[in-house]
Amino acid sequence: MSVSIWNFVSALHQEPEIWGPDADKFNPGRFANGVTGACKFPHVYMPFGIGPHLYLAMQFALTELKILLILLFSNFSFSISPEYRHSPVFKLVLEPEHGANLLVKRV
């Protein structure tokens, strides 16, 4: 018999009892003293998941992402469409309710 335990990570990352009363606000300053200074229980902060085997995959994914972003930003310019309406909504993650259309131009 096996038991699976699932954590709703995005809910943990916005819990006021863990992160304080402004848990739902974007506040990168809360990490000025590291994760241990940012929240009550540092082990609940899981930006890349958990487990010993994820570290190698995380580094590889971040390197790939950096290369892709460099290629995109060096060849294209991006701006938000004039039709964009700011309306964030929380589903599985925080996302724009009406989407975020971008205007892309080749440089």
Secondary structure, DSSP 8 states (H G I E B T S, - for coil): --------HHHHTT-HHHH-TTTTS--GGGGTTHHHHH-S-GGG--TT--STTHHHHHHHHHHHHHHHHHHHHHHEEEEE-TT----EEESSSEEETT---EEEEE-
